[in-house]
Amino acid sequence: MVFPKLHKLAIWAVTPNGVKLADRLADSLPEADIFVSRKLVDKKSSHIQFEKLSAILEEKFAQYSGHIFIMSTGIVVRVLASLIQSKTGDPAVVVVDDLGIHAISFLSGHIGGANELTYKIADIVKANPVITTATDINGVPAIDVLAIQNDLVIENPGAIKTVNMALLRREKIWLHDPFNFLTPSLLGSTSGVFRKSTCNIRKPSQQSVITNEPFVYVDDVLGELPSNVLILRPPTLVAGIGCNRGTDAREIRTHLKDVLESHGLASNSLKYLASIDVKNDETGLIAVSNSIGKPLVFFTREELNQVKGIKNPSSVVEKHVGVKSVCEAAAILASRDGTLIVPKQSTRNVTVAIARINFSLSE
């Protein structure tokens, strides 16, 4: 699964010229932390100092969205070899020589943003940007870049190479995109490579319409899809949640998962969790939000009571909380008056409802 990283950079220097270049970069990258070898600066330096590069990187590598190494590529290869995990999870890595002649996009060029960071660094220090990803040097839009730019979660990264290779070869690629997240840009900019799929994945009988040709599937609906299909989840769903005070996070998370799965909806398409503002200190609810990486939004009693179209009002909730509905009303509000597609589903301690944001569907 791919989720956005925090935008925090680390600059690493191991030579005197490297320290000077790091300072130049930091003037234009105020969000960056500078790490330098302790041998190069005195104890009063404002830079973060380290004794051994490989040791400190074990702790810091995953804590930053991007790393700028001012040193040789050989050093970087050796210190990062054991830390690299996947193209969807690794931070961006850019390598710059200590005279600032070349800036090289080294790791996570697309999803991690190293290519973009490389151009930015090159512009700051007037270096030569070195980009080696095939789609970029051939002027072809990479599907993984487009996915991240459109806030789509890449569910099966292994299929990225199939689509990008088809783009390079100008082969036909099918596109299922009922919410039009990618359609306007892809159908208009790739010289007829993409073909709009006419299948309706919401109907199981039509799932077989999907072929073994390269295929991009942009939808929040679950289905049995071949391995050649790149699955991109759009941020179209909102889960309204109500719970009794002190409900354990596991119980909330389990019920949310069960509701989504039983209604054939992808958890990666959740954009928000929503509830009433008296729950803004509910530890279980906050823990679920943090664990699945989806923000919590809260609404007042007045706001919730103004919502129309509630399917399952509750006199008990109204008596104790002062609103006729928490989960359904919160889901509708957070989806900006979207469509309630899953009405209230209850366990002893948790209620969940799902609304879909009303993006324009194209069938």
Secondary structure, 3 states (H helix, E strand, C coil): CCCCCCCCEEEEECCHHHHHHHHHHHHHCCCEEEEEEHHHCCCCCCCEEECCHHHHHHHHHHHCCEEEEECCHHHHHHHHCCCCCCCCCCCEEEEECCCCCEEEEEECCCCCCHHHHHHHHHHHHCCEEECCCHHHHCCCCCHHHHHHHCCCEECCHHHHHHHHHHHHHCCCEEEECCCCCCHHHHHHHCCCCEEECCCCCCCHHHHHHCCCCCEEEECCECCCCCCCEEEEECCCEEEEEEECCCCCHHHHHHHHHHHHHHCCECHHHEEEEEEEHHHCCCHHHHHHHHHHCCCEEEECHHHHHCCCCCCCCCHHHHHHHCCCCCHHHHHHHHCCCCEEEEEEEECCCEEEEEEECCCCCCC
